[in-house]
Amino acid sequence: MDTEALRSFVRAAELGQLQHAADELGVTQQAVSKRIAALERGLEVRLFTRTARGVELTLDGQAFLPHARSIVTGVDRAITAVRPGSRALRIDVLGLRSAQAVVLHDYWRSHPETNLDVVTLRVNDPRVAVTAVEAGDIDASFRTVTDPATLPRGVQMINAFDSPLELLVGPRHPLAAARRLTPPQLRQHRIWVPGIAPRSEWAEFYDQLAIDFDLRIDAAGPHFGDEVLLDTLAESADVATLVGARDRYIWPTNHDLRRIPIVNPTLAYPLSLILPRTNPHPGLRAIITHLGTLPRLPETVWLPSWATTPRRGGGNIANARGCQPRPR
């Protein structure tokens, strides 16, 4: 069924004049008449009767109008759902408690008019997220491909922000009373990070971190969720974990967990944003500008090798939609 014929019928019924419908739709009255006539032939009923003042719905037209209006509304919504600038900006984050989600929430609170859809792809391999961006399933993803030279030509990756790490421990842990810690102080302590997935960016991150600072990072066992991890920390005298300073965690008050900053150097997890190289969603410009206003980290920062070398085939905030870079 011709949706433009349905649209012409609906507007003529609502306005009572074929000419008024034609004016609103940007076509001639003859075009509207032909569309409605073709619709009537296909339905084998008369939808309008002509009067001195315009057109009036027949009984069949009255019965057909709500269904036709519903179809036209559905078509308009479908078009809106896939048209950049009119549909929601869809951004993938690693988790709804992650630093990326927290930063996006802070942005949205300052710009509540933004039509933002925060999603989690629940995949470990960042190349899957790249494929989703390339296919248009999402507009951007907070993931990192550690070798940007492997990115498809139509996709770019920019530095979003660097997330400083904190040690999270229970009240019985030997380091629980510390206000700050340096990486050497973490040696010999079990740092439990369950569920480190092969081929994930965080697997490479923790491998480099463990080697560079001789840390004991234990990925043993499946990840049964944040609640189980927090319960384990609260009960243990020898288990700690690493969390991002902006990551959102909530635990019962009787857990008495402590988040301790790590300094000299600050250990930072680099977060990138993957987006189309051409014709990105217009809403990304303001998001990228917001990322550029985030507080800078201290001068002494440890980052993995892929975040401290030039990003071949990638980009930076400066070349993404004309925004200014944020110095490290």
Buried (B, 14 or more C-beta within 10 A) or exposed (E): EEEBBBBBBBBBBEBBBBBBBBBBBEBEBEBBBBBBEEBBEEEEBEBBEEEEEBBEBBEBBEEBBEEBBEBBEEBEEEEEEEEBEEBBBBBBBBEBBBBBBBBBBEBBEEEEEBEBEBBEBEBBBBBBBBBBBBEEBBBBBBBBBBEBEEBBEEBBBBBBBBBBBBBBBBBBBEBBEBEEBBBEBBEEBBBBBBBBEEEBBBBBBBEBBBEEBEBEBBBEEEEEEBEEBBBBBBEBEEBBBBBBBBBBBEBEEEBEBBEBBBBEBBBBBBBBBBBBBEEBBEBBBBBBBBBBEBEEBEEEBBBBEBBEEEBEBBBBBBEBBEBEEBEB
